[in-house]
Amino acid sequence: MLDDGVSVLAMRHMDEIFDTRTVEAGKDVWKLPADLTDLDVTYEFDGETHTPEEFFERTYTNAFLVIKGGKIVYETYRNHSRPDSRFMAYSMSKSITSTLIGIAVAEGKIKSIDDQIVDYVPDLKDSEYNGVTIKQALMMRSGLDYSDDYDFTKPSLPAILHMDTLVRGRIVLGEVAKIVPRAYPAGTHFNYSTLETVVLGRVLANATGETISDYMSEHLWKPAGMEADGYWIMVGPEGKKLEFNGAGFNARLRDYARFGLMMLNKGKANGRQVVPADWVEEATQYTGSTEHQPGYQYQWWKVPGGKRAFMAVGLLGQYIFIDPDTDTVIVKLSHYPPGNDDRVADEAVTFMKAVSAWTPGR
């Protein structure tokens, strides 16, 4: 999945590596108008000026798409990927899970995000998740002592669980939530953890009485007019596999763009209100900053230096960048070499901000 030189291919063939569960698309496809043009924009990084082609090479780009004013103005596929390729979202899946939580709240399946997680997942009552609210998990503020540290040379608990859940299929996804200790009082400290999103997935499935895939198909994927089926990778022991909802969704480039455009349009897609507008506002517009809380709201990141811009971000360079101030959606799908994320990520955000400010034809 992650090895440099292999990930470029694995990124769009996860269904040949894992068992999967389909998120069905409907027949009423949200048609995206296109007015394609050259991406005639440059950007400054580390004191040098670069072109888009240099950017694509420097940041290991597999596919890239720009929407301005509701129209696709630029689209490219690289490294033998194609319009029908379905790419791994990695942690952009967290933003999708958050959106599904918002839909379930609007439906009344979840009464309030101020509810306790254990009200929906009672087998966590004897764990440190007892006393943690859904909202605190959405904001990565449960206070539990678990982080996404996957150092396989010095195996940490997350690395061991990654092997036993994703690779060996020995452990049911999320079971570790029962044994993780507490580091901080709930709600006081930001700690980015895929476990939080996995637990939210259990809240969603139990509250709705459906699999995450089925619920997503009927309440998001079909109503939003996605053009093709997506899928979740399934992990865990045989007979007990669950959607890896913290990092395991896969879809086409244009469907990620539709998801981003729906969020830009305050939850409206394909002529209907799919996600409540007030949820989109609450989930994505970060309102403050403290030492223990960076620019992160309900599983969405604030764009550094942006006004209202926000983004979904996934491991190895997956982005859905949304800027309401410039009416722009950008999707970048990549294959960063592991360990090179910070520099390349800084450059990627720099370029996407330049593209957001760019006006085609000028």
N, C-alpha and C positions, 0 to 999 in steps of 0.2 A: 504493500500500500504506500509506503513512505519513502522507499529507497530512491535516491537520486539516479536517474536513468531508467527507472522502472515506473515511477509514479506518473510520468507523463502519459503512459498507456493505461495504467491502473485506474487513473482518475475517471475514465469513461467506460470502464469494464467491470465495475464492482459486482454486477449481476453474474459474472463468471467466477467470482471469488467467494461470494457469500450467498446464502439463501436470501430471498427477498420477498417483500409483500407489496403488491401493486397499489398505487393510488390512481384510480381510474379517472381519466378525463371524460368530458361529455362530448356531445355532438355540436353544441352551440359554441363555436370557437370565437374568442375575442380577436377580431382581425386588427392587426397593428398596421396602420398606414406607414409607408416608407418614402422618404425623400433623401436618397443616399447622396452623400457628397464626400469629398476628400477631407480627411481629418487634418486640416491645415492649422495646427497649433503646435507650439514648442513650449518647453518648460525648462526651468532652472533647477539644477540639483547639484549640490556640492561644488557650487561655483562654476558649473559648466552648463551649456545649453544643449538640449537633446531634442531629437525629432520623435514622432510617434513610433516609427519603425525601430529606432534605437531603444525606445521604451519597451516595446514588445519583447525584444531580444533580452534586454537587461533584466527584465522582471518575469521571464519564463512564462509568457502568456500563451494559453491554449485557445482562448476565444475572448472576444471583446465586443461590446455593443453599447451604443449611445442612443438614448431617446431624448429629443428636445421638442417641447410643445406637443407631446403626444405622438410624435412620429419618429420612426427609426431613421437616424441620419448617418449612422455608421455601424458596420457589422463586419467582423472578420473571424475566420476560423483558421487555426494554425496547427502544425504538428500532426497533420492528417486527421484532425477532428472535422466534423461535418455538422450541418444544421440538425441532423437527427441524432447526434451524439448526446447521451445523457451523462452529465458530469456530477461528480460527488460534491456536495455542498459543504461538507465538514460542518463547522460550527455556525454557518448560516442556518443550519437546521434549528438552532436555538431560537432564532427570530421567528421561524415558522411555528415552532411549538408555542411561543408566546402569543402569536396571532390566533392560534387555535384556542388557547385559554380565553382570549378576549371574546371569541365567538361563543364559547360555552357559557361565559358569564352573561352575555346578551340573551342567550336562550333560556337562562335560568337553571341550567344544569349545574353550574357552580354559582352559589348564591352571592359570594363576594370574595375578592382576592384578599380581604382581611380575615377570611376564615382560616382556621388552623389546617395545616396539611393533614394531620391525623384524622380530621373529620372525614376525609375522603380515602385515606390510606391507613386504616386502623391497625394494620400489623406493624406500623412504626411507632405505636404508642409507648413502647418500652425503649425507644431510641432517643437520641438527642434531637431528632426532628420534632419531638413533642414540645409544643410551645412556639414552633416556627410557623409563620403565616405563608400563604401562597405568594403574597406580595414580596415578602422578604426573600423568598427563593427566586422570584422573578428578577430581583435586583442583586442577586448573588450575595445576600447578606444573612444567611442562616447562622453564621458563626461557627459552623462545623470545621474541623481541622482536616480538610481534604482539598487538594489543588491538582491541577492538570500538570503534574511533573512526571514526564515519561522518560526517565533516564534509564535505558536498558543496560547500561554498563554498571550502574549501581542501583539495582532494582528497588524502587520505592513501592509503597502500597499501590498507588495508581498504576505503575508499570506492571506489577504482578497481576493486578486485576484486569488490565488490558489484555495480557496474555491469556489469562484463564477464562475471560469472557469472550473476547473477539476471536482469539486464535485457537484455543483448545476447546472452547465451548463447555467448560466445566461449571460455570457459575451463572445463575440467573441475573440478568441485568438489573442493577439497583439493589440487590441484596446487601451489598456492602453498607448501604445507608443505615442498616440496623446496628452496625458496630463502630461507626466513625465517632471519635470523641469530639468534645466541644472545645474550641479555642477562645471564643469571644461570646458575649451575650448576643442573643438574636437581634438583628437589626442595627448593630453598631459598627460592623467592619465589612468592607468589600473583600471578597475572596473568589476569584473566577474559578468555577468548578463545573465540569460537565455533569457531575453527580446531581447538582441542583436541577438541571434540566431533565435528567432522567427521572427524578422524583416527580417533577411537574408532569411528565408523561404518564406516570402512574395515577396522579390526580385526575388528569384528563380522561384516561381510559375508564377509571372507576366511576367518575361522575357521569359520563355519557353512556356507559354500558356498551361501548363499541371499541373495536381496535382503533388505534391512532390512524391507521391507513384508511379504514372505512369512513371514519368521522371526517378526516381531511378530504376525502374524495367528495362526499355529499355536501359538505358545508363550506369548502374552500375551492378545491380544484375544479369541480364541475361548475359551480356558480360563477367563478371568475373567468371561465372560458379558456382554460389552458388547452393548448393544441395537442398535447400528447400525454400518455400515462407517465407518471413519475413512479418512483419506488423507494422504499426504505430497506436498508440492509437489516437482516434479522440476526441476532446474536444470542448466545446462551446454549444450554443443553438441548438435545433433541426432545421435542414435545413441549418445551418450555420457552422457546425462542420468542423474543420480543423485538419490536422496532427499536433500533438504536437512535432514539429521537434526539439525542444530544449532538449527534454529528453525522448521521447516516442517510440523509436524503439525497436523491439523485433525480435530475431533470434536465431538460434542454435549456440552452442559453436563452432562447426567446421566452420560455416560461418563467425563468427567473426574472427576466425583464418585465413580464406581465405582473408578477408578484410585486416588484418594485414600483411599477406604475400604479398599481392598486393602492399601495401605501402613500404614494405621492398624491393621489386623488382622494385621500382621506377615507380609504376603505371602499371606494366605488370602483367596480370593474364590470366590463361587458354590459353596461347599462343598468346595473343593480348595485345596491349597497350590500356588499358581502361582509364587511367588517364595520362595526359601528365607528362613526367618525370620532366620537369622543374617546374611544379606546385607542385609536391610532394616535391621537394627540397625546394622550396620557402616556402611552407606551414608548413614544419616540422623542419627545421634546424634553430633554434633560434640563433641570431647573437650577442646579446648584453644584457646588464643588466643595469637598472637604478632604482632609488628609486621607481618609479611608474610603473615599468613594470617587473614582474617576468619572469620566464622561460616559456613564452607562445607565440605561434606564431598564425597561422590561425586556432584557435580552437583545437590546439594540445599542450600538455605540454612537456617541456623538462624534462628528468629524472634527478633529483638532483644528482650531482656528476658524471653523465655520460658524455661521449664525444659527440657522435652523437645520443645517444638513445633518443627516444621520446615515448609518450604514449597518448592514449585516456583514459580519466578517467570519471567514472560515480558515482553518489551518492551511498552510502552504499557498496562500494567496487567492482566496475566493472572496469576492466582494459584490454586494449590491449597494451602490452608492446613490443616495436620494437627496436632492437639494430643492426644496420648495421655492427658494428665492430665485432660482434660475430655471425652474420647470424642467429639471434634468434628472434622468435615471441612467446610471452607468452600471454595467455588469462586467466584471473581469474574472475570468477563470484561469487558474495558473497551476504551476508545479514547482514552487520554490524548493530548492534543496533544503533538507532539514538543517536547522542551525543557522540559516542565513536569513531568517524571517525579518528581523528588526530593520536592517538597512533597506532591504527590498520593499518592506511594507511602507517605510517612510517615503521611498521614492514613488511607490504606487499611489499613495494618498496625494502626494504633491502633484502628480500628473492628473489624477482625477479631478482635483480642485481646479487645475488649469482648464481641463475640458469642460467642467461645469461653467466656468466663466466665459468660455469661448462662444461666439456667435457664428454659426455656419455662413460661409460666403463673405465674411469680413476679414 
